[in-house]
Amino acid sequence: MTVMYALLALALGVGAGLTAIVIEELRWEARNRPPRRMTYGEVHHRHAARR
C-alpha cells in the first residue's frame, strides 16, 4: 500500500510540474506576441466623438 501512495504522490508531482511548464509557456508566448492592430473605427479620430 505504501508503494501505491508513493506512485500516486509521484504522479501528482509530475502532473503539477507539467501544468506549471505549460502555463509558463503560454504566458511567455502571450508576452512576446506582437500587439494586435486596431480596427479602423478605433484609430480614426473623426469617429471617436460618435461612440
C-alpha distance matrix in Angstrom:
0.0 3.8 5.4 5.2 6.5 8.8 10.0 10.7 12.5 14.3 15.4 16.7 18.5 20.1 21.2 22.7 24.5 25.9 27.1 28.8 30.5 31.8 33.1 34.9 36.4 37.8 39.2 40.8 42.4 43.7 45.2 47.0 48.3 52.0 53.3 54.2 57.9 59.5 61.2 65.0 65.3 63.2 65.2 68.7 70.4 72.9 70.2 68.4 70.9 70.4 66.7
3.8 0.0 3.8 5.4 5.1 6.2 8.7 9.8 10.6 12.3 14.2 15.3 16.5 18.4 19.9 21.1 22.5 24.4 25.7 27.0 28.7 30.4 31.6 33.1 34.7 36.4 37.6 39.0 40.9 42.3 43.5 45.2 46.8 50.6 51.9 53.1 56.8 58.4 60.3 64.1 64.4 62.2 64.1 67.7 69.2 71.9 69.3 67.4 70.0 69.6 65.9
5.4 3.8 0.0 3.8 5.4 5.0 6.2 8.5 9.8 10.4 12.2 14.2 15.2 16.4 18.2 19.9 21.0 22.5 24.2 25.7 27.0 28.6 30.2 31.6 32.9 34.7 36.2 37.4 39.1 40.7 42.0 43.5 45.0 48.8 50.4 51.5 55.3 57.0 59.0 62.7 63.3 61.1 62.9 66.5 68.2 70.9 68.3 66.6 69.3 68.9 65.3
5.2 5.4 3.8 0.0 3.8 5.4 5.1 6.1 8.6 9.8 10.4 12.2 14.1 15.3 16.3 18.2 19.8 21.0 22.4 24.3 25.7 26.9 28.5 30.2 31.5 33.0 34.6 36.1 37.5 39.0 40.6 42.2 43.4 47.2 48.6 49.5 53.2 54.9 56.6 60.4 60.8 58.8 60.8 64.2 66.0 68.5 65.9 64.2 66.9 66.3 62.7
6.5 5.1 5.4 3.8 0.0 3.8 5.5 5.0 6.1 8.5 9.8 10.5 12.2 14.2 15.2 16.4 18.2 19.9 20.9 22.5 24.3 25.7 26.9 28.5 30.2 31.6 32.9 34.5 36.3 37.5 38.9 40.7 42.1 45.9 47.1 48.2 51.9 53.4 55.3 59.1 59.4 57.2 59.1 62.7 64.2 66.8 64.2 62.4 65.0 64.6 60.9
8.8 6.2 5.0 5.4 3.8 0.0 3.8 5.4 5.1 6.1 8.6 9.9 10.5 12.3 14.2 15.3 16.4 18.4 19.9 21.1 22.6 24.4 25.8 27.0 28.7 30.4 31.7 32.9 34.8 36.3 37.5 39.1 40.7 44.5 46.0 47.3 51.0 52.8 54.8 58.6 59.1 56.8 58.5 62.1 63.8 66.5 64.0 62.2 64.9 64.7 61.0
10.0 8.7 6.2 5.1 5.5 3.8 0.0 3.8 5.4 5.0 6.1 8.6 9.7 10.4 12.1 14.1 15.2 16.4 18.2 19.9 21.0 22.5 24.2 25.7 26.9 28.6 30.2 31.5 33.0 34.7 36.1 37.6 38.9 42.8 44.3 45.4 49.1 51.0 52.9 56.7 57.3 55.1 56.9 60.5 62.3 64.9 62.4 60.8 63.6 63.2 59.6
10.7 9.8 8.5 6.1 5.0 5.4 3.8 0.0 3.8 5.4 5.1 6.2 8.6 9.9 10.5 12.2 14.2 15.4 16.4 18.3 20.0 21.1 22.5 24.3 25.8 27.1 28.6 30.3 31.7 33.1 34.6 36.4 37.6 41.4 42.6 43.6 47.3 48.9 50.7 54.5 54.9 52.8 54.8 58.3 60.0 62.6 60.0 58.3 60.9 60.5 56.8
12.5 10.6 9.8 8.6 6.1 5.1 5.4 3.8 0.0 3.8 5.5 5.1 6.1 8.6 9.8 10.5 12.2 14.3 15.3 16.5 18.4 20.1 21.1 22.6 24.4 25.9 27.0 28.6 30.5 31.7 32.9 34.8 36.3 40.1 41.3 42.6 46.3 48.0 50.0 53.8 54.2 51.8 53.7 57.2 58.8 61.5 59.1 57.2 59.9 59.6 55.9
14.3 12.3 10.4 9.8 8.5 6.1 5.0 5.4 3.8 0.0 3.8 5.5 5.1 6.2 8.5 9.9 10.5 12.3 14.2 15.4 16.6 18.4 20.0 21.2 22.6 24.5 25.9 27.0 28.8 30.5 31.6 33.1 34.7 38.5 40.1 41.5 45.2 47.1 49.2 53.0 53.6 51.3 52.9 56.5 58.3 61.1 58.7 56.9 59.8 59.6 56.0
15.4 14.2 12.2 10.4 9.8 8.6 6.1 5.1 5.5 3.8 0.0 3.8 5.4 5.2 6.1 8.6 9.8 10.6 12.2 14.2 15.4 16.5 18.3 20.0 21.1 22.6 24.4 25.8 27.1 28.7 30.3 31.8 33.0 36.8 38.3 39.4 43.1 44.9 46.8 50.6 51.2 49.1 50.9 54.4 56.3 58.9 56.5 54.9 57.7 57.3 53.7
16.7 15.3 14.2 12.2 10.5 9.9 8.6 6.2 5.1 5.5 3.8 0.0 3.8 5.5 5.0 6.1 8.5 9.9 10.5 12.3 14.3 15.4 16.4 18.3 20.0 21.2 22.5 24.3 25.9 27.1 28.6 30.4 31.7 35.5 36.6 37.7 41.5 43.1 45.0 48.8 49.2 47.0 48.8 52.4 54.1 56.7 54.2 52.4 55.2 54.9 51.2
18.5 16.5 15.2 14.1 12.2 10.5 9.7 8.6 6.1 5.1 5.4 3.8 0.0 3.8 5.4 5.1 6.1 8.7 9.9 10.6 12.4 14.4 15.4 16.6 18.4 20.2 21.2 22.6 24.5 25.9 27.0 28.8 30.4 34.2 35.6 37.0 40.8 42.6 44.8 48.5 49.1 46.7 48.3 51.9 53.5 56.4 54.1 52.2 55.0 54.9 51.3
20.1 18.4 16.4 15.3 14.2 12.3 10.4 9.9 8.6 6.2 5.2 5.5 3.8 0.0 3.8 5.5 5.1 6.2 8.5 9.9 10.6 12.4 14.3 15.4 16.5 18.5 20.0 21.1 22.7 24.5 25.8 27.1 28.7 32.5 34.1 35.5 39.2 41.2 43.4 47.1 47.9 45.7 47.1 50.8 52.6 55.4 53.2 51.5 54.5 54.3 50.8
21.2 19.9 18.2 16.3 15.2 14.2 12.1 10.5 9.8 8.5 6.1 5.0 5.4 3.8 0.0 3.8 5.4 5.2 6.1 8.6 10.0 10.6 12.3 14.3 15.4 16.6 18.4 20.0 21.3 22.7 24.4 26.0 27.1 30.9 32.3 33.3 37.1 38.9 40.8 44.6 45.3 43.1 44.8 48.4 50.2 52.9 50.5 48.9 51.8 51.5 47.9
22.7 21.1 19.9 18.2 16.4 15.3 14.1 12.2 10.5 9.9 8.6 6.1 5.1 5.5 3.8 0.0 3.8 5.5 5.1 6.2 8.7 10.0 10.6 12.3 14.3 15.5 16.5 18.3 20.1 21.2 22.5 24.5 25.9 29.7 30.8 32.1 35.9 37.5 39.7 43.5 44.0 41.6 43.3 46.9 48.5 51.3 48.9 47.1 49.9 49.8 46.2
24.5 22.5 21.0 19.8 18.2 16.4 15.2 14.2 12.2 10.5 9.8 8.5 6.1 5.1 5.4 3.8 0.0 3.8 5.4 5.1 6.3 8.7 10.0 10.6 12.4 14.4 15.4 16.5 18.5 20.2 21.1 22.7 24.5 28.2 29.8 31.4 35.1 37.1 39.5 43.2 44.0 41.5 42.9 46.6 48.3 51.2 49.1 47.3 50.3 50.3 46.8
25.9 24.4 22.5 21.0 19.9 18.4 16.4 15.4 14.3 12.3 10.6 9.9 8.7 6.2 5.2 5.5 3.8 0.0 3.8 5.4 5.1 6.2 8.6 9.9 10.5 12.4 14.3 15.3 16.6 18.5 20.0 21.2 22.6 26.4 28.1 29.4 33.1 35.2 37.4 41.1 42.1 39.8 41.2 44.8 46.8 49.6 47.4 45.8 49.0 48.8 45.4
27.1 25.7 24.2 22.4 20.9 19.9 18.2 16.4 15.3 14.2 12.2 10.5 9.9 8.5 6.1 5.1 5.4 3.8 0.0 3.8 5.4 5.2 6.2 8.6 9.9 10.7 12.3 14.2 15.5 16.7 18.4 20.2 21.2 25.0 26.2 27.4 31.1 32.9 35.0 38.8 39.5 37.2 38.8 42.4 44.2 47.0 44.6 43.0 46.0 45.8 42.3
28.8 27.0 25.7 24.3 22.5 21.1 19.9 18.3 16.5 15.4 14.2 12.3 10.6 9.9 8.6 6.2 5.1 5.4 3.8 0.0 3.8 5.5 5.2 6.1 8.6 10.0 10.6 12.2 14.3 15.4 16.4 18.4 20.0 23.8 25.0 26.6 30.4 32.2 34.7 38.4 39.0 36.5 37.9 41.6 43.2 46.1 44.0 42.2 45.2 45.3 41.8
30.5 28.7 27.0 25.7 24.3 22.6 21.0 20.0 18.4 16.6 15.4 14.3 12.4 10.6 10.0 8.7 6.3 5.1 5.4 3.8 0.0 3.8 5.5 5.2 6.1 8.7 9.9 10.5 12.4 14.3 15.3 16.6 18.3 22.1 23.8 25.6 29.3 31.5 34.0 37.7 38.7 36.2 37.4 41.1 42.9 45.9 43.9 42.3 45.5 45.7 42.3
31.8 30.4 28.6 26.9 25.7 24.4 22.5 21.1 20.1 18.4 16.5 15.4 14.4 12.4 10.6 10.0 8.7 6.2 5.2 5.5 3.8 0.0 3.8 5.5 5.1 6.2 8.7 9.9 10.7 12.4 14.3 15.5 16.5 20.3 21.9 23.2 26.9 29.0 31.3 35.0 36.0 33.8 35.1 38.7 40.7 43.5 41.4 39.9 43.2 43.1 39.7
33.1 31.6 30.2 28.5 26.9 25.8 24.2 22.5 21.1 20.0 18.3 16.4 15.4 14.3 12.3 10.6 10.0 8.6 6.2 5.2 5.5 3.8 0.0 3.8 5.4 5.2 6.2 8.6 10.0 10.6 12.3 14.4 15.5 19.2 20.2 21.6 25.4 27.2 29.6 33.3 34.0 31.5 33.0 36.6 38.4 41.3 39.1 37.4 40.5 40.5 37.1
34.9 33.1 31.6 30.2 28.5 27.0 25.7 24.3 22.6 21.2 20.0 18.3 16.6 15.4 14.3 12.3 10.6 9.9 8.6 6.1 5.2 5.5 3.8 0.0 3.8 5.5 5.1 6.1 8.6 9.9 10.5 12.3 14.2 17.9 19.3 21.3 25.1 27.1 29.8 33.4 34.3 31.7 32.7 36.5 38.1 41.2 39.4 37.6 40.8 41.1 37.8
36.4 34.7 32.9 31.5 30.2 28.7 26.9 25.8 24.4 22.6 21.1 20.0 18.4 16.5 15.4 14.3 12.4 10.5 9.9 8.6 6.1 5.1 5.4 3.8 0.0 3.8 5.4 5.1 6.2 8.6 9.9 10.7 12.2 16.0 17.9 19.7 23.4 25.8 28.4 32.0 33.3 30.9 31.7 35.4 37.4 40.5 38.7 37.2 40.6 40.8 37.6
37.8 36.4 34.7 33.0 31.6 30.4 28.6 27.1 25.9 24.5 22.6 21.2 20.2 18.5 16.6 15.5 14.4 12.4 10.7 10.0 8.7 6.2 5.2 5.5 3.8 0.0 3.8 5.4 5.2 6.2 8.6 10.1 10.6 14.3 15.7 17.0 20.8 22.9 25.3 29.0 30.1 27.8 28.9 32.6 34.6 37.5 35.5 34.0 37.4 37.4 34.2
39.2 37.6 36.2 34.6 32.9 31.7 30.2 28.6 27.0 25.9 24.4 22.5 21.2 20.0 18.4 16.5 15.4 14.3 12.3 10.6 9.9 8.7 6.2 5.1 5.4 3.8 0.0 3.8 5.5 5.1 6.1 8.7 10.0 13.5 14.5 16.4 20.2 22.1 24.9 28.5 29.3 26.6 27.7 31.4 33.1 36.2 34.3 32.6 35.8 36.2 33.0
40.8 39.0 37.4 36.1 34.5 32.9 31.5 30.3 28.6 27.0 25.8 24.3 22.6 21.1 20.0 18.3 16.5 15.3 14.2 12.2 10.5 9.9 8.6 6.1 5.1 5.4 3.8 0.0 3.8 5.5 5.1 6.3 8.6 12.1 14.0 16.4 20.0 22.4 25.4 28.8 30.1 27.4 28.0 31.7 33.5 36.7 35.2 33.6 37.0 37.6 34.5
42.4 40.9 39.1 37.5 36.3 34.8 33.0 31.7 30.5 28.8 27.1 25.9 24.5 22.7 21.3 20.1 18.5 16.6 15.5 14.3 12.4 10.7 10.0 8.6 6.2 5.2 5.5 3.8 0.0 3.8 5.4 5.2 6.0 9.8 11.9 13.8 17.4 20.1 22.8 26.3 27.8 25.4 26.0 29.6 31.8 34.8 33.2 32.0 35.5 35.8 32.9
43.7 42.3 40.7 39.0 37.5 36.3 34.7 33.1 31.7 30.5 28.7 27.1 25.9 24.5 22.7 21.2 20.2 18.5 16.7 15.4 14.3 12.4 10.6 9.9 8.6 6.2 5.1 5.5 3.8 0.0 3.8 5.6 5.3 8.7 9.6 11.5 15.2 17.4 20.2 23.7 24.9 22.3 23.1 26.8 28.8 31.8 30.1 28.7 32.1 32.5 29.4
45.2 43.5 42.0 40.6 38.9 37.5 36.1 34.6 32.9 31.6 30.3 28.6 27.0 25.8 24.4 22.5 21.1 20.0 18.4 16.4 15.3 14.3 12.3 10.5 9.9 8.6 6.1 5.1 5.4 3.8 0.0 3.8 5.7 8.4 9.5 12.3 15.8 18.0 21.2 24.5 25.7 22.8 23.2 26.9 28.6 31.9 30.5 28.8 32.2 33.0 30.1
47.0 45.2 43.5 42.2 40.7 39.1 37.6 36.4 34.8 33.1 31.8 30.4 28.8 27.1 26.0 24.5 22.7 21.2 20.2 18.4 16.6 15.5 14.4 12.3 10.7 10.1 8.7 6.3 5.2 5.6 3.8 0.0 3.8 6.4 8.9 11.9 15.1 17.9 21.1 24.2 25.9 23.3 23.2 26.9 28.8 32.1 31.0 29.6 33.2 34.1 31.4
48.3 46.8 45.0 43.4 42.1 40.7 38.9 37.6 36.3 34.7 33.0 31.7 30.4 28.7 27.1 25.9 24.5 22.6 21.2 20.0 18.3 16.5 15.5 14.2 12.2 10.6 10.0 8.6 6.0 5.3 5.7 3.8 0.0 3.8 6.3 8.6 11.9 14.9 17.9 21.1 22.9 20.5 20.6 24.2 26.5 29.6 28.3 27.2 30.9 31.5 28.8
52.0 50.6 48.8 47.2 45.9 44.5 42.8 41.4 40.1 38.5 36.8 35.5 34.2 32.5 30.9 29.7 28.2 26.4 25.0 23.8 22.1 20.3 19.2 17.9 16.0 14.3 13.5 12.1 9.8 8.7 8.4 6.4 3.8 0.0 3.8 6.5 9.1 12.3 15.4 18.3 20.4 18.1 17.6 21.2 23.5 26.6 25.6 24.7 28.5 29.2 26.9
53.3 51.9 50.4 48.6 47.1 46.0 44.3 42.6 41.3 40.1 38.3 36.6 35.6 34.1 32.3 30.8 29.8 28.1 26.2 25.0 23.8 21.9 20.2 19.3 17.9 15.7 14.5 14.0 11.9 9.6 9.5 8.9 6.3 3.8 0.0 3.8 6.5 9.1 12.5 15.4 17.1 14.5 14.3 18.0 20.2 23.3 22.2 21.1 24.8 25.6 23.2
54.2 53.1 51.5 49.5 48.2 47.3 45.4 43.6 42.6 41.5 39.4 37.7 37.0 35.5 33.3 32.1 31.4 29.4 27.4 26.6 25.6 23.2 21.6 21.3 19.7 17.0 16.4 16.4 13.8 11.5 12.3 11.9 8.6 6.5 3.8 0.0 3.8 6.4 9.3 12.5 14.3 12.3 12.5 16.1 18.6 21.4 19.9 19.3 23.0 23.3 21.0
57.9 56.8 55.3 53.2 51.9 51.0 49.1 47.3 46.3 45.2 43.1 41.5 40.8 39.2 37.1 35.9 35.1 33.1 31.1 30.4 29.3 26.9 25.4 25.1 23.4 20.8 20.2 20.0 17.4 15.2 15.8 15.1 11.9 9.1 6.5 3.8 0.0 3.8 6.5 9.2 11.6 9.9 9.5 12.8 15.7 18.3 17.1 16.9 20.7 21.1 19.2
59.5 58.4 57.0 54.9 53.4 52.8 51.0 48.9 48.0 47.1 44.9 43.1 42.6 41.2 38.9 37.5 37.1 35.2 32.9 32.2 31.5 29.0 27.2 27.1 25.8 22.9 22.1 22.4 20.1 17.4 18.0 17.9 14.9 12.3 9.1 6.4 3.8 0.0 3.8 6.6 8.1 6.1 6.4 9.8 12.6 15.1 13.6 13.2 17.0 17.3 15.4
61.2 60.3 59.0 56.6 55.3 54.8 52.9 50.7 50.0 49.2 46.8 45.0 44.8 43.4 40.8 39.7 39.5 37.4 35.0 34.7 34.0 31.3 29.6 29.8 28.4 25.3 24.9 25.4 22.8 20.2 21.2 21.1 17.9 15.4 12.5 9.3 6.5 3.8 0.0 3.8 5.6 5.5 6.5 8.8 12.0 13.7 11.7 12.2 15.9 15.5 13.9
65.0 64.1 62.7 60.4 59.1 58.6 56.7 54.5 53.8 53.0 50.6 48.8 48.5 47.1 44.6 43.5 43.2 41.1 38.8 38.4 37.7 35.0 33.3 33.4 32.0 29.0 28.5 28.8 26.3 23.7 24.5 24.2 21.1 18.3 15.4 12.5 9.2 6.6 3.8 0.0 3.8 5.6 5.3 6.0 9.7 10.8 9.2 10.7 14.2 13.8 13.2
65.3 64.4 63.3 60.8 59.4 59.1 57.3 54.9 54.2 53.6 51.2 49.2 49.1 47.9 45.3 44.0 44.0 42.1 39.5 39.0 38.7 36.0 34.0 34.3 33.3 30.1 29.3 30.1 27.8 24.9 25.7 25.9 22.9 20.4 17.1 14.3 11.6 8.1 5.6 3.8 0.0 3.8 5.5 5.5 8.1 8.8 6.2 7.4 10.8 10.2 9.3
63.2 62.2 61.1 58.8 57.2 56.8 55.1 52.8 51.8 51.3 49.1 47.0 46.7 45.7 43.1 41.6 41.5 39.8 37.2 36.5 36.2 33.8 31.5 31.7 30.9 27.8 26.6 27.4 25.4 22.3 22.8 23.3 20.5 18.1 14.5 12.3 9.9 6.1 5.5 5.6 3.8 0.0 3.8 5.9 7.7 9.9 7.8 7.2 10.9 11.3 9.6
65.2 64.1 62.9 60.8 59.1 58.5 56.9 54.8 53.7 52.9 50.9 48.8 48.3 47.1 44.8 43.3 42.9 41.2 38.8 37.9 37.4 35.1 33.0 32.7 31.7 28.9 27.7 28.0 26.0 23.1 23.2 23.2 20.6 17.6 14.3 12.5 9.5 6.4 6.5 5.3 5.5 3.8 0.0 3.8 6.2 9.0 8.5 8.3 12.0 13.1 12.3
68.7 67.7 66.5 64.2 62.7 62.1 60.5 58.3 57.2 56.5 54.4 52.4 51.9 50.8 48.4 46.9 46.6 44.8 42.4 41.6 41.1 38.7 36.6 36.5 35.4 32.6 31.4 31.7 29.6 26.8 26.9 26.9 24.2 21.2 18.0 16.1 12.8 9.8 8.8 6.0 5.5 5.9 3.8 0.0 3.8 5.7 5.9 6.9 10.2 11.3 11.6
70.4 69.2 68.2 66.0 64.2 63.8 62.3 60.0 58.8 58.3 56.3 54.1 53.5 52.6 50.2 48.5 48.3 46.8 44.2 43.2 42.9 40.7 38.4 38.1 37.4 34.6 33.1 33.5 31.8 28.8 28.6 28.8 26.5 23.5 20.2 18.6 15.7 12.6 12.0 9.7 8.1 7.7 6.2 3.8 0.0 3.8 5.4 5.2 7.8 9.9 10.7
72.9 71.9 70.9 68.5 66.8 66.5 64.9 62.6 61.5 61.1 58.9 56.7 56.4 55.4 52.9 51.3 51.2 49.6 47.0 46.1 45.9 43.5 41.3 41.2 40.5 37.5 36.2 36.7 34.8 31.8 31.9 32.1 29.6 26.6 23.3 21.4 18.3 15.1 13.7 10.8 8.8 9.9 9.0 5.7 3.8 0.0 3.8 5.6 6.7 8.1 10.2
70.2 69.3 68.3 65.9 64.2 64.0 62.4 60.0 59.1 58.7 56.5 54.2 54.1 53.2 50.5 48.9 49.1 47.4 44.6 44.0 43.9 41.4 39.1 39.4 38.7 35.5 34.3 35.2 33.2 30.1 30.5 31.0 28.3 25.6 22.2 19.9 17.1 13.6 11.7 9.2 6.2 7.8 8.5 5.9 5.4 3.8 0.0 3.8 5.6 5.6 7.0
68.4 67.4 66.6 64.2 62.4 62.2 60.8 58.3 57.2 56.9 54.9 52.4 52.2 51.5 48.9 47.1 47.3 45.8 43.0 42.2 42.3 39.9 37.4 37.6 37.2 34.0 32.6 33.6 32.0 28.7 28.8 29.6 27.2 24.7 21.1 19.3 16.9 13.2 12.2 10.7 7.4 7.2 8.3 6.9 5.2 5.6 3.8 0.0 3.8 5.5 5.6
70.9 70.0 69.3 66.9 65.0 64.9 63.6 60.9 59.9 59.8 57.7 55.2 55.0 54.5 51.8 49.9 50.3 49.0 46.0 45.2 45.5 43.2 40.5 40.8 40.6 37.4 35.8 37.0 35.5 32.1 32.2 33.2 30.9 28.5 24.8 23.0 20.7 17.0 15.9 14.2 10.8 10.9 12.0 10.2 7.8 6.7 5.6 3.8 0.0 3.8 5.6
70.4 69.6 68.9 66.3 64.6 64.7 63.2 60.5 59.6 59.6 57.3 54.9 54.9 54.3 51.5 49.8 50.3 48.8 45.8 45.3 45.7 43.1 40.5 41.1 40.8 37.4 36.2 37.6 35.8 32.5 33.0 34.1 31.5 29.2 25.6 23.3 21.1 17.3 15.5 13.8 10.2 11.3 13.1 11.3 9.9 8.1 5.6 5.5 3.8 0.0 3.8
66.7 65.9 65.3 62.7 60.9 61.0 59.6 56.8 55.9 56.0 53.7 51.2 51.3 50.8 47.9 46.2 46.8 45.4 42.3 41.8 42.3 39.7 37.1 37.8 37.6 34.2 33.0 34.5 32.9 29.4 30.1 31.4 28.8 26.9 23.2 21.0 19.2 15.4 13.9 13.2 9.3 9.6 12.3 11.6 10.7 10.2 7.0 5.6 5.6 3.8 0.0
